[in-house]
Amino acid sequence: MLGRFLNMGVEAYNFVSALNCILAQRLVRTVCEHCAQSVHYDDETLRASGLNPDEWRDFEFREGVGCIECGGTGYRGRTAIHELLDLTDSIREVILAKKPSSEVRKQAQREGMSFLRESAIDRVRRGLTTLKEINKVTFIEASR
């Protein structure tokens, strides 16, 4: 979002002083409760999804197989994933210095920000959605 303001020619000081925070959100489909089953993924699939196989190998993922309740999709309903960037003084300084968005991200991470992908993984961990769904909706991040 910050990049969009800058690309439109809005000077950083004009929007940084007016914003308190920036919220990004996406909707992900939720697993159908009527046809949900436990699934395990192989190590290659876990790595391709940006997950550590040692941590996730024995995890029971949930997926819907499809039924009359969900119209054969395996999903029924939606839930939100989100990230909130609090514009602290240090983040404002990074933006005003016109540093790359990667620097804003690093500073936000140092200050404890939880990102969209982490919110999505939390929904998977809680059995609300599938790994396939969050891979469609969020960027798979390389190992940190």
Backbone hydrogen bonds in HBPLUS format (Angstrom, degrees):
<---DONOR---> <-ACCEPTOR-->    atom                        ^
c    i                          cat <-CA-CA->   ^        H-A-AA   ^      H-
h    n   atom  resd res      DA  || num        DHA   H-A  angle D-A-AA Bond
n    s   type  num  typ     dist DA aas  dist angle  dist       angle   num
A0004-ARG N   A0001-MET O   3.06 MM   3  5.11 121.8  2.42  95.2 109.9     1
A0005-PHE N   A0001-MET O   3.23 MM   4  6.67 156.6  2.29 153.9 158.1     2
A0006-LEU N   A0002-LEU O   3.16 MM   4  6.48 164.9  2.18 152.3 156.1     3
A0007-ASN N   A0003-GLY O   2.80 MM   4  5.99 155.1  1.86 150.0 157.4     4
A0008-MET N   A0004-ARG O   3.01 MM   4  6.19 139.2  2.18 143.4 153.3     5
A0008-MET N   A0005-PHE O   3.20 MM   3  5.25 129.8  2.47  95.0 108.0     6
A0010-VAL N   A0005-PHE O   3.09 MM   5  5.46 152.1  2.17 161.8 153.1     7
A0009-GLY N   A0006-LEU O   3.02 MM   3  5.17 155.5  2.08 104.3 111.6     8
A0014-ASN N   A0011-GLU O   2.93 MM   3  5.48 142.5  2.07 114.4 125.2     9
A0015-PHE N   A0012-ALA O   3.22 MM   3  5.71 130.6  2.48 109.2 119.8    10
A0016-VAL N   A0012-ALA O   2.90 MM   4  5.88 164.3  1.93 166.9 172.2    11
A0018-ALA N   A0015-PHE O   3.15 MM   3  5.07 133.7  2.38  94.1 107.0    12
A0019-LEU N   A0015-PHE O   3.13 MM   4  6.20 130.3  2.39 149.1 158.9    13
A0087-LEU N   A0020-ASN O   2.96 MM  67  5.49 160.3  2.00 137.9 141.6    14
A0022-ILE N   A0085-LEU O   2.85 MM  63  5.06 147.3  1.96 135.6 146.5    15
A0085-LEU N   A0022-ILE O   2.82 MM  63  5.06 172.8  1.82 156.1 155.9    16
A0024-ALA N   A0083-GLU O   2.95 MM  59  5.36 166.9  1.97 157.4 161.8    17
A0083-GLU N   A0024-ALA O   2.91 MM  59  5.36 147.4  2.01 152.4 157.2    18
A0026-ARG N   A0081-ILE O   3.01 MM  55  5.46 154.2  2.08 147.6 153.2    19
A0081-ILE N   A0026-ARG O   2.91 MM  55  5.46 160.4  1.95 158.7 163.2    20
A0028-VAL N   A0079-THR O   2.87 MM  51  5.55 166.4  1.89 164.7 168.8    21
A0079-THR N   A0028-VAL O   2.87 MM  51  5.55 154.2  1.94 156.6 165.0    22
A0030-THR N   A0077-GLY O   2.96 MM  47  5.42 163.3  1.99 124.5 126.7    23
A0076-ARG N   A0030-THR O   2.80 MM  46  5.64 153.8  1.87 149.9 159.0    24
A0031-VAL N   A0128-LEU O   2.86 MM  97  5.86 154.7  1.93 139.3 147.2    25
A0032-CYS N   A0074-GLY O   2.99 MM  42  5.39 166.5  2.01 126.8 125.1    26
A0065-VAL N   A0035-CYS O   3.29 MM  30  5.78 158.8  2.34 127.2 129.1    27
A0037-GLN N   A0063-GLU O   2.77 MM  26  5.52 151.2  1.86 144.4 151.6    28
A0063-GLU N   A0037-GLN O   2.99 MM  26  5.52 155.7  2.05 152.7 160.5    29
A0039-VAL N   A0061-PHE O   2.71 MM  22  5.00 147.7  1.82 141.5 146.6    30
A0061-PHE N   A0039-VAL O   2.88 MM  22  5.00 141.0  2.03 172.4 159.8    31
A0046-LEU N   A0042-ASP O   3.10 MM   4  6.44 160.1  2.14 153.9 160.1    32
A0047-ARG N   A0043-ASP O   2.88 MM   4  6.10 163.6  1.90 153.5 157.6    33
A0048-ALA N   A0044-GLU O   2.90 MM   4  6.06 160.2  1.93 147.8 153.7    34
A0049-SER N   A0045-THR O   3.06 MM   4  6.22 129.0  2.33 136.5 149.2    35
A0049-SER N   A0046-LEU O   3.11 MM   3  5.09 134.1  2.33  94.5 107.5    36
A0051-LEU N   A0046-LEU O   2.86 MM   5  5.12 161.1  1.89 154.2 148.4    37
A0050-GLY N   A0047-ARG O   2.91 MM   3  5.03 161.0  1.95 109.8 113.7    38
A0055-GLU N   A0052-ASN O   3.01 MM   3  5.46 132.6  2.25 111.6 123.6    39
A0056-TRP N   A0052-ASN O   3.06 MM   4  6.25 152.8  2.13 153.9 162.5    40
A0057-ARG N   A0053-PRO O   2.79 MM   4  5.05 139.0  1.96 145.6 146.5    41
A0059-PHE N   A0056-TRP O   3.05 MM   3  5.09 156.0  2.10 108.0 115.5    42
A0072-GLY N   A0067-CYS O   2.83 MM   5  4.74 144.0  1.95 150.9 149.6    43
A0073-THR N   A0070-CYS O   3.33 MM   3  5.70 166.0  2.35 109.5 113.6    44
A0088-THR N   A0086-ASP O   2.88 MM   2  5.77 124.3  2.19 113.1  96.6    45
A0092-ARG N   A0088-THR O   2.90 MM   4  6.16 158.6  1.94 154.8 161.5    46
A0093-GLU N   A0089-ASP O   2.98 MM   4  6.22 151.7  2.06 146.1 153.3    47
A0094-VAL N   A0090-SER O   3.19 MM   4  6.46 152.8  2.27 140.4 146.6    48
A0095-ILE N   A0091-ILE O   3.04 MM   4  6.32 160.5  2.08 151.5 156.3    49
A0096-LEU N   A0092-ARG O   2.86 MM   4  6.05 166.7  1.88 154.5 158.3    50
A0097-ALA N   A0093-GLU O   2.95 MM   4  6.05 139.0  2.13 141.1 151.6    51
A0099-LYS N   A0094-VAL O   3.32 MM   5  5.88 173.3  2.32 166.3 165.3    52
A0098-LYS N   A0095-ILE O   2.86 MM   3  5.09 155.6  1.92 110.7 116.9    53
A0103-GLU N   A0100-PRO O   2.90 MM   3  5.50 139.8  2.06 113.5 123.7    54
A0105-ARG N   A0101-SER O   2.91 MM   4  6.18 160.4  1.95 150.9 156.1    55
A0106-LYS N   A0102-SER O   2.93 MM   4  6.15 155.2  2.00 140.8 147.3    56
A0107-GLN N   A0103-GLU O   2.96 MM   4  6.14 162.0  2.00 147.7 152.2    57
A0108-ALA N   A0104-VAL O   2.90 MM   4  6.11 160.0  1.94 151.0 157.0    58
A0109-GLN N   A0105-ARG O   2.87 MM   4  6.07 153.2  1.94 147.7 155.3    59
A0110-ARG N   A0106-LYS O   2.94 MM   4  6.21 153.8  2.01 146.1 153.0    60
A0111-GLU N   A0107-GLN O   3.06 MM   4  6.33 138.4  2.24 140.2 151.4    61
A0111-GLU N   A0108-ALA O   3.12 MM   3  5.02 124.9  2.43  90.6 105.0    62
A0113-MET N   A0108-ALA O   2.94 MM   5  5.39 166.4  1.96 146.5 144.2    63
A0112-GLY N   A0109-GLN O   3.00 MM   3  5.07 161.5  2.04 106.2 110.6    64
A0118-GLU N   A0115-PHE O   3.01 MM   3  5.29 116.4  2.43 103.5 118.8    65
A0119-SER N   A0115-PHE O   3.00 MM   4  6.36 153.1  2.08 154.0 162.5    66
A0120-ALA N   A0116-LEU O   2.94 MM   4  6.24 153.1  2.01 149.0 156.8    67
A0121-ILE N   A0117-ARG O   2.85 MM   4  6.15 157.9  1.90 151.5 157.3    68
A0122-ASP N   A0118-GLU O   2.99 MM   4  6.17 148.7  2.09 141.1 149.5    69
A0123-ARG N   A0119-SER O   3.18 MM   4  6.54 146.0  2.30 140.4 148.6    70
A0123-ARG N   A0120-ALA O   3.04 MM   3  5.13 119.1  2.43  95.9 110.7    71
A0124-VAL N   A0120-ALA O   3.07 MM   4  6.48 146.1  2.19 145.7 155.5    72
A0125-ARG N   A0121-ILE O   2.84 MM   4  6.10 162.8  1.87 152.5 157.2    73
A0126-ARG N   A0122-ASP O   2.98 MM   4  6.19 144.9  2.11 143.0 152.0    74
A0128-LEU N   A0123-ARG O   2.86 MM   5  5.27 149.2  1.96 170.3 164.8    75
A0127-GLY N   A0124-VAL O   2.89 MM   3  5.00 156.7  1.95 106.4 113.8    76
A0134-ILE N   A0130-THR O   3.18 MM   4  6.55 163.0  2.21 150.7 153.9    77
A0135-ASN N   A0131-LEU O   3.01 MM   4  6.17 148.6  2.12 147.0 156.0    78
A0136-LYS N   A0132-LYS O   3.18 MM   4  6.43 135.6  2.39 138.7 149.2    79
A0136-LYS N   A0133-GLU O   3.14 MM   3  5.23 132.2  2.38  96.7 109.3    80
A0137-VAL N   A0133-GLU O   3.24 MM   4  6.48 145.1  2.37 144.0 153.1    81
A0138-THR N   A0134-ILE O   2.89 MM   4  5.76 152.3  1.97 150.4 154.7    82
